[in-house]
Amino acid sequence: MCGLAGIIMKQQARSNYDLAEIKSGFQTALTNAQVRGTHATGFAMVDSDFDIIKRPVSASEFFTYDDVNDALQTLGADTRALIGHTRYATQGRPHINSNNHPIRAGRIIGTHNGWVSNDNQLFEKFDLYRFAEVDSEVIFRMANDTDDVDEFVHNRFTKIRGKATIVWHDIERPEYVYIIKGNNPLEIAFHKRLNLLVYGSTWDIIKDAFSSSEIERVNVKENYFYRVNTNTMEIRKAKVDTNFSELDRYLFKSPTKSGVYAKTHARFVPRFSYRDKQEDIFKNGEDCEDEED
């Protein structure tokens, strides 16, 4: 069990007062998310570039560090998203920061709530290098290894056995933030005045981040893929045919430490080789706003 918490913002001019409100709301949401994990905390700030800050501490302690607060101070009109995570470690030692989230895999920056029981098999099946111990890494390595998001969503994400809800960003497509609500919880709310989305693993995580009178719950369904355009705040959605099973945790034994660590690469060299195609998955998709409660 881990906690997802974050903000997806429309790129627009904002007052210092609004920026301060957004920073405070994000800090509240991420701190609330520590009920789902205190082994590590981190976030990625995404704009024309990106910054990842993470530490093996609880969210409450995380926000006492100068570098964390200095990073938040750079939030501005160009910021597209704050993608946060609180970790409850099940595989991969938290004091090794590469095991903590957000996870950088080439052009992909992602967070995952859940576990993957067949991570070793997936690394082998798709001939992927491993750079950390954590099982979540395989999700974002698979995303980075594909030419387009359709291939990842339909032919790779669906191979995961375990539990998975993910939020990720592709730095080669900076206008989009992607979300898959799989078989783990996720809640999203829209703040009309600030023109942003705030999300969290549970409603309790996000309900105190902003005034309840100013946020409106967005209906997000299990096993759906959402793409948020930060230029327009348009949300598109498409069904994902997953085959998750609670039985999978018994079908795939948890790998031993020697098995996990033996093929782990000590250093990471990012790859920027292509820009993925426009996603066919959304050509016949739906606007999220059309969804009924």
LINFEN-V387614 format. One record per residue. SS is DSSP state (alpha for helix, beta for strand, coil for the rest). OMEGA is omega in whole degrees, 0 to 359 (none if undefined). BURIAL is # if it has 16 or more other C-alpha atoms within 10 Angstrom, else .. Layout:
BEGIN
ss omega burial
SS OMEGA BURIAL
SS OMEGA BURIAL
END
This chain:
BEGIN
ss omega burial
coil 176 #
coil 181 #
beta 172 #
beta 177 #
beta 181 #
beta 181 #
beta 176 #
beta 192 #
beta 169 #
coil 177 #
coil 180 #
coil 176 #
coil 181 .
coil 177 .
coil 176 .
alpha 178 .
alpha 179 .
alpha 179 .
alpha 177 #
alpha 179 #
alpha 179 .
alpha 178 #
alpha 179 #
alpha 179 .
alpha 178 #
alpha 179 #
alpha 178 #
alpha 181 #
alpha 182 #
alpha 177 #
alpha 176 #
alpha 183 #
alpha 181 #
alpha 174 #
alpha 180 #
alpha 178 #
coil 181 #
coil 183 #
coil 179 #
beta 180 #
beta 177 #
beta 173 #
beta 172 #
beta 172 #
beta 187 #
beta 171 #
coil 174 #
coil 174 .
coil 177 .
beta 176 #
beta 178 .
beta 178 #
beta 178 #
beta 182 #
beta 178 #
coil 181 #
coil 175 #
coil 180 #
alpha 179 #
alpha 179 .
alpha 182 .
alpha 184 #
coil 173 #
coil 183 .
coil 183 .
alpha 183 .
alpha 177 .
alpha 181 #
alpha 176 .
alpha 179 .
alpha 179 .
alpha 181 #
alpha 180 .
coil 177 .
coil 183 #
coil 184 #
coil 181 #
coil 183 #
coil 180 #
coil 185 #
beta 165 #
beta 186 #
beta 189 #
beta 185 #
beta 168 #
beta 193 #
beta 163 #
coil 190 #
coil 173 #
coil 176 .
coil 182 #
coil 187 #
coil 183 #
coil 182 #
coil 170 .
coil 194 .
alpha 178 #
alpha 177 #
alpha 184 #
coil 184 #
coil 0 #
coil 180 #
beta 176 #
beta 177 #
beta 183 #
coil 181 #
coil 186 #
beta 172 #
beta 188 #
beta 174 #
beta 186 #
beta 170 #
beta 180 #
beta 177 #
beta 178 #
beta 184 #
coil 182 #
coil 182 #
alpha 179 #
alpha 180 #
alpha 181 .
alpha 175 #
alpha 181 #
alpha 183 .
alpha 184 .
coil 175 .
coil 183 .
coil 172 .
coil 178 .
beta 183 #
coil 180 #
coil 182 #
coil 190 #
coil 181 #
coil 182 #
coil 185 #
alpha 185 #
alpha 180 #
alpha 186 #
alpha 170 #
alpha 178 #
alpha 179 #
alpha 181 #
alpha 185 #
coil 182 #
coil 180 #
coil 180 .
coil 186 #
alpha 177 #
alpha 181 #
alpha 180 #
alpha 186 #
alpha 188 #
alpha 189 .
alpha 180 .
alpha 179 #
alpha 182 #
alpha 178 .
alpha 181 #
coil 173 #
coil 182 #
beta 178 #
beta 184 #
beta 161 #
beta 188 #
beta 171 #
beta 181 #
beta 181 #
beta 177 #
beta 186 #
coil 173 #
coil 173 .
coil 192 .
coil 183 #
coil 186 #
beta 165 #
beta 185 #
beta 179 #
beta 166 #
beta 170 #
beta 180 #
coil 182 #
coil 169 #
coil 190 #
coil 172 #
coil 176 #
beta 179 #
beta 175 #
beta 178 #
beta 176 #
beta 188 #
coil 184 .
coil 182 .
coil 178 #
coil 180 .
beta 171 #
beta 171 #
beta 183 #
beta 177 #
beta 180 #
coil 178 #
coil 178 #
alpha 180 #
alpha 180 .
alpha 188 #
alpha 188 #
coil 181 #
coil 184 .
coil 179 #
coil 179 #
coil 183 .
alpha 180 .
alpha 184 .
alpha 179 .
beta 181 #
beta 183 .
beta 175 #
beta 181 #
coil 177 .
coil 186 #
coil 177 #
coil 179 #
coil 173 #
beta 179 #
beta 181 #
beta 175 #
beta 180 #
beta 176 #
beta 185 #
coil 173 #
coil 185 .
coil 188 .
coil 171 #
coil 177 .
beta 175 #
beta 182 #
beta 177 #
beta 181 #
beta 175 #
coil 180 #
coil 181 .
coil 180 #
coil 179 .
coil 178 #
coil 176 .
coil 181 .
coil 184 .
alpha 181 #
alpha 178 #
alpha 179 .
alpha 178 .
coil 180 #
coil 177 .
coil 182 #
coil 176 .
coil 180 .
alpha 181 .
alpha 179 .
alpha 180 .
alpha 190 #
alpha 188 #
coil 183 .
coil 181 .
beta 180 .
coil 186 .
coil 185 .
coil 182 .
coil 176 .
coil 183 .
coil 181 .
coil 176 .
coil 188 .
coil 182 .
coil 172 .
coil 187 .
coil 182 .
coil 172 .
coil 190 .
coil 175 .
alpha 184 .
alpha 184 #
alpha 184 #
coil 177 .
coil 181 .
coil 184 .
beta 170 .
beta 182 .
alpha 184 #
alpha 181 .
alpha 185 .
coil 177 .
coil 177 .
coil none .
END
